[in-house]
Amino acid sequence: MGGSGSTEQRVLDVVLSFAEFDTLPRLLRHVVESACDLVEAHYGALAVINGCKELTEFIAEDGRTHVTAGDPRSIGVADFLGAPVVVHGETFGNLFLSGKDEFTARDRHIVTAIATAAGSAIGHLDRYEQTRRREAWLRAAAAVTTDLLTGTTGRDALYLVAQTARRTADADFGALVLPDHNGDLVIEVTDGGSYDAEGLRVPKEGAVSYRVYESGESECHDEGRIPTVPGPCAVVPLSVGDRRIGVLIVARPVDAPSFDDPDLIEAFASQAALVLEYTRAQGDTERLAVLEDRDRIARDLHDLVIQRLFGLGLGLQGLTGMSARPQLAERLGGFVEEVDHTIREIRRTIFSLQEPPSGSASLRGQVLNAVHESARLLGFEPDVALEGPLDSVVPDQLRPDLLATLREALANVVRHARAKHVAVTVGVNRTMTRLELTVKDDGRGLPLADDSGGVPHHAGGLANMAARARRHHGDCAVDSIPGAGVSITWFVPLVLQEATWR
């Protein structure tokens, strides 16, 4: 080595060069190489202790790299020189040098100075990285807020949150886990990754997502704790005040860095949850306004227009009997038919106004359509009553049999009853444990097979209805009074089944 002045200048140059590095691995390698060069040591190592992790790297003078997990003495080095690297008041690691016949006091001062400067540089780099990550998450939260408040709604809004979180966290997988109508957590949307997890129900036993959802406390893991997510993951709650609406998951590949900034992800998730709830509430308000307007229009049509047309039709029908001129009576009869046709069209309009704005094929809509179809053959509109939460609690697999039974019952009325009035009721009881369909008419009733009151002649259709009910552990009851009509009651139990993996 040269003189003291040149050595001090070299140490100063090395210390100043630490500020040129913007990534931690490059900075650490430069620290070890510079220390070896300044004290003329053949081997150098920096044992980094970060939580439960320990990485020891030896760099030879010729550039070869040896990686081990122990102390320098474990490779047979007898004489070594070490100094702690302290960052923010805590030991970040230890700088070791070896491979020199004898280390002097000046060597120890140089290594101490290098270790101290390295700790300062690592601290500045750490603060820079924290600031950069914080700014990135703030920009992400602002971008998501802007997009959600300017029109992104529904599943698109959920995808936007998952995608933004994944990209900002430098992860390869992001997901939103939300509760379904039974309260079970389901992976609603995913972004990234090579697996399709959407629609999977999260098991309650031992699931990280359930713990986070119920406790409101984030969890970060170095190894995958979520099915199909093998690498480091962070699971944070989507909270609005004290209420949780779901869970946000971000995950990285195996051997990728773990998540050490859950507070930043939590802040993003809280902001996203708040905006999601706001947009959902805004959408509900808009839909409610539309439904209220449609309900008002339907009510006005029924209470005002149809009643006036009905009165007009009765008046015209009365004039028909008073007219002595057959031609005039025929024309009045035609006007009465037109009024009846107009009333039927308005009723169809009322039923369509009561359908959801989305136009989805709800069970209520399917029942109404089946009744409307029969009206053309009956010559009049049956009365319809729909009771209880039909669309939300009646399982999809039950609906085809319910509708087939309704159509068959109405077809029997058309073919055999000669009825003037039909009432259809479809309802779910208050405990949501029973679905019931009732079709009543005022027709001739069912003819009996013999004088003793045996099986009705039309038992074939009734047997089909009963078979459909028994398929779902229900039954079908028929009450017939000759000359007074028939009442068919078709009922099945409802069991709210637990959601399963899809």
Backbone hydrogen bonds, N-H to C=O, Kabsch-Sander energy under -0.5 kcal/mol:
donor,donor_aa,acceptor,acceptor_aa,energy
7,T,3,G,-2.3
8,E,4,S,-2.7
9,Q,5,G,-2.2
10,R,6,S,-2.3
11,V,7,T,-2.8
12,L,8,E,-2.5
13,D,9,Q,-2.7
14,V,10,R,-2.4
15,V,11,V,-2.6
16,L,12,L,-2.5
17,S,13,D,-1.8
18,F,14,V,-0.9
18,F,15,V,-0.8
19,A,16,L,-1.1
20,E,17,S,-1.8
21,F,18,F,-1.2
27,L,23,T,-1.8
28,L,24,L,-2.6
29,R,25,P,-2.1
30,H,26,R,-2.1
31,V,27,L,-2.2
32,V,28,L,-2.1
33,E,29,R,-2.5
34,S,30,H,-2.5
35,A,31,V,-2.2
36,C,32,V,-2.3
37,D,33,E,-2.0
38,L,34,S,-2.5
39,V,35,A,-2.0
40,E,36,C,-0.8
41,A,36,C,-1.8
43,Y,98,S,-3.0
44,G,59,I,-0.8
45,A,96,F,-2.6
46,L,57,E,-0.8
47,A,94,N,-2.5
48,V,46,L,-0.9
48,V,55,L,-2.4
49,I,47,A,-0.5
49,I,92,F,-2.3
50,N,48,V,-0.6
50,N,53,K,-1.9
52,C,50,N,-0.5
53,K,50,N,-1.9
55,L,48,V,-1.6
56,T,68,T,-1.1
58,F,66,H,-3.0
59,I,44,G,-2.3
60,A,58,F,-0.6
60,A,64,R,-3.0
61,E,42,H,-0.9
63,G,60,A,-1.7
66,H,58,F,-2.6
68,T,56,T,-1.7
74,S,71,D,-2.3
75,I,72,P,-1.6
76,G,73,R,-1.6
77,V,72,P,-0.9
78,A,76,G,-0.6
80,F,78,A,-0.5
81,L,97,L,-3.1
83,A,95,L,-1.9
85,V,93,G,-3.0
86,V,84,P,-0.7
87,V,90,E,-3.1
90,E,87,V,-1.8
92,F,85,V,-3.0
92,F,90,E,-0.5
93,G,85,V,-1.4
94,N,47,A,-1.8
95,L,83,A,-3.1
96,F,45,A,-3.2
96,F,94,N,-0.6
97,L,81,L,-2.7
98,S,43,Y,-2.5
99,G,79,D,-0.8
108,R,104,T,-1.8
109,H,105,A,-2.2
110,I,106,R,-2.5
111,V,107,D,-2.8
112,T,108,R,-2.4
113,A,109,H,-2.5
114,I,110,I,-2.9
115,A,111,V,-2.9
116,T,112,T,-2.6
117,A,113,A,-2.8
118,A,114,I,-2.8
119,G,115,A,-2.3
120,S,116,T,-2.0
121,A,117,A,-2.7
122,I,118,A,-3.0
123,G,119,G,-2.2
124,H,120,S,-2.5
125,L,121,A,-2.7
126,D,122,I,-2.7
127,R,123,G,-2.5
128,Y,124,H,-2.4
129,E,125,L,-2.7
130,Q,126,D,-2.6
131,T,127,R,-2.6
132,R,128,Y,-2.8
133,R,129,E,-2.8
134,R,130,Q,-2.7
135,E,131,T,-2.6
136,A,132,R,-2.2
137,W,133,R,-2.6
138,L,134,R,-2.4
139,R,135,E,-2.6
140,A,136,A,-2.3
141,A,137,W,-2.6
142,A,138,L,-2.4
143,A,139,R,-2.5
144,V,140,A,-2.5
145,T,141,A,-2.4
146,T,142,A,-2.4
147,D,143,A,-2.5
148,L,144,V,-2.7
149,L,145,T,-2.2
150,T,146,T,-0.9
151,G,148,L,-0.8
152,T,147,D,-2.1
153,T,151,G,-0.6
156,D,153,T,-0.9
157,A,153,T,-0.8
157,A,154,G,-0.6
158,L,154,G,-1.2
159,Y,155,R,-2.7
160,L,156,D,-2.2
161,V,157,A,-1.9
162,A,158,L,-2.3
163,Q,159,Y,-2.8
164,T,160,L,-2.5
165,A,161,V,-2.3
166,R,162,A,-2.2
167,R,163,Q,-2.3
168,T,164,T,-2.4
169,A,165,A,-2.2
170,D,167,R,-1.1
171,A,166,R,-2.6
172,D,251,A,-1.8
173,F,251,A,-1.4
174,G,191,D,-2.3
175,A,249,I,-2.3
176,L,189,V,-2.1
177,V,247,V,-3.1
178,L,176,L,-0.6
178,L,186,V,-2.3
180,D,184,D,-2.7
183,G,180,D,-1.8
186,V,178,L,-2.7
187,I,200,L,-2.8
188,E,176,L,-1.8
188,E,186,V,-1.1
189,V,176,L,-1.2
191,D,174,G,-2.7
193,G,172,D,-1.0
197,A,195,Y,-0.8
199,G,187,I,-3.1
200,L,197,A,-2.0
202,V,185,L,-2.9
206,G,204,K,-0.5
207,A,204,K,-0.9
208,V,225,R,-0.5
211,R,207,A,-1.8
212,V,208,V,-2.7
213,Y,209,S,-2.6
214,E,210,Y,-2.5
215,S,211,R,-2.7
216,G,212,V,-2.7
219,E,235,V,-2.2
221,H,233,C,-2.6
224,G,230,P,-2.8
226,I,229,V,-0.8
229,V,226,I,-2.3
233,C,221,H,-2.2
234,A,250,V,-2.7
235,V,219,E,-2.9
236,V,234,A,-0.5
236,V,248,L,-2.5
238,L,246,G,-2.7
239,S,237,P,-0.9
240,V,243,R,-3.7
243,R,240,V,-1.8
245,I,238,L,-2.8
246,G,238,L,-0.9
247,V,177,V,-2.5
248,L,236,V,-3.1
249,I,175,A,-2.7
250,V,234,A,-2.1
251,A,173,F,-2.4
252,R,232,P,-2.7
256,A,253,P,-1.8
260,D,258,S,-0.7
264,L,261,D,-0.8
265,I,261,D,-1.3
266,E,262,P,-2.8
267,A,263,D,-2.1
268,F,264,L,-2.0
269,A,265,I,-2.8
270,S,266,E,-2.7
271,Q,267,A,-2.1
272,A,268,F,-2.8
273,A,269,A,-2.8
274,L,270,S,-2.2
275,V,271,Q,-2.1
276,L,272,A,-2.8
277,E,273,A,-2.5
278,Y,274,L,-2.0
279,T,275,V,-2.9
280,R,276,L,-2.4
281,A,277,E,-2.8
282,Q,278,Y,-2.7
283,G,279,T,-2.6
284,D,280,R,-2.6
285,T,281,A,-2.4
286,E,282,Q,-2.3
287,R,283,G,-2.7
288,L,284,D,-2.7
289,A,285,T,-2.3
290,V,286,E,-2.2
291,L,287,R,-2.9
292,E,288,L,-2.8
293,D,289,A,-2.2
294,R,290,V,-2.7
295,D,291,L,-2.8
296,R,292,E,-2.3
297,I,293,D,-2.3
298,A,294,R,-2.7
299,R,295,D,-2.6
300,D,296,R,-2.6
301,L,297,I,-2.6
302,H,298,A,-2.4
303,D,299,R,-3.2
304,L,300,D,-2.3
305,V,300,D,-1.4
306,I,301,L,-2.9
307,Q,302,H,-0.6
308,R,304,L,-2.1
309,L,305,V,-2.6
310,F,306,I,-2.9
311,G,307,Q,-2.3
312,L,308,R,-2.5
313,G,309,L,-2.8
314,L,310,F,-2.2
315,G,311,G,-2.2
316,L,312,L,-2.5
317,Q,313,G,-2.3
318,G,314,L,-2.1
319,L,315,G,-1.9
320,T,316,L,-1.5
321,G,317,Q,-1.1
322,M,318,G,-0.9
323,S,319,L,-1.1
323,S,320,T,-0.5
329,A,325,R,-2.4
330,E,326,P,-2.4
331,R,327,Q,-2.0
332,L,328,L,-2.5
333,G,329,A,-2.3
334,G,330,E,-1.9
335,F,331,R,-2.0
336,V,332,L,-2.1
337,E,333,G,-2.1
338,E,334,G,-2.0
339,V,335,F,-2.3
340,D,336,V,-2.5
341,H,337,E,-2.6
342,T,338,E,-2.5
343,I,339,V,-2.3
344,R,340,D,-2.3
345,E,341,H,-2.1
346,I,342,T,-2.3
347,R,343,I,-2.2
348,R,344,R,-2.0
349,T,345,E,-2.0
350,I,346,I,-2.4
351,F,347,R,-2.4
352,S,348,R,-2.2
353,L,349,T,-2.0
354,Q,350,I,-1.1
355,E,352,S,-1.2
359,G,356,P,-1.8
362,S,360,S,-2.1
366,Q,362,S,-2.3
367,V,363,L,-2.5
368,L,364,R,-2.4
369,N,365,G,-2.5
370,A,366,Q,-2.1
371,V,367,V,-2.1
372,H,368,L,-2.6
373,E,369,N,-2.3
374,S,370,A,-1.4
375,A,371,V,-1.3
376,R,372,H,-0.8
376,R,373,E,-0.6
377,L,373,E,-0.6
377,L,374,S,-0.6
378,L,374,S,-2.6
379,G,375,A,-2.3
383,D,422,V,-2.7
385,A,424,V,-2.3
387,E,385,A,-0.5
387,E,426,V,-2.7
390,L,388,G,-2.2
393,V,389,P,-1.7
394,V,390,L,-1.6
398,L,395,P,-1.1
399,R,395,P,-0.9
399,R,396,D,-0.6
402,L,398,L,-1.7
403,L,399,R,-2.6
404,A,400,P,-2.3
405,T,401,D,-2.2
406,L,402,L,-2.2
407,R,403,L,-2.5
408,E,404,A,-2.3
409,A,405,T,-2.4
410,L,406,L,-2.2
411,A,407,R,-2.4
412,N,408,E,-2.1
413,V,409,A,-1.6
414,V,410,L,-2.1
415,R,411,A,-2.5
416,H,412,N,-2.6
417,A,412,N,-0.7
417,A,413,V,-1.2
418,R,413,V,-0.9
423,A,440,K,-2.7
424,V,383,D,-3.4
425,T,438,T,-2.6
426,V,385,A,-2.5
427,G,436,E,-2.4
428,V,387,E,-1.6
429,N,434,R,-1.8
432,M,429,N,-1.6
435,L,492,V,-2.8
436,E,427,G,-2.6
437,L,490,W,-3.4
438,T,425,T,-2.8
439,V,488,I,-2.1
440,K,423,A,-2.6
441,D,486,V,-2.1
442,D,421,H,-1.3
444,R,417,A,-1.8
449,A,455,V,-0.8
453,G,450,D,-1.3
457,H,447,P,-1.5
459,A,456,P,-1.1
462,L,458,H,-1.5
463,A,459,A,-2.9
464,N,460,G,-1.7
465,M,461,G,-1.9
466,A,462,L,-2.4
467,A,463,A,-2.5
468,R,464,N,-2.2
469,A,465,M,-1.8
470,R,466,A,-2.7
471,R,467,A,-1.6
472,H,468,R,-0.5
472,H,469,A,-1.4
473,H,470,R,-2.0
474,G,469,A,-2.8
475,D,491,F,-2.3
477,A,489,T,-3.2
479,D,487,S,-2.8
480,S,478,V,-0.5
481,I,485,G,-2.3
483,G,444,R,-4.0
484,A,481,I,-2.9
485,G,481,I,-0.9
487,S,479,D,-2.7
488,I,439,V,-2.4
489,T,477,A,-3.1
489,T,487,S,-0.5
490,W,437,L,-3.3
490,W,488,I,-0.5
491,F,475,D,-2.5
492,V,435,L,-2.1
494,L,433,T,-2.4
497,Q,495,V,-1.1
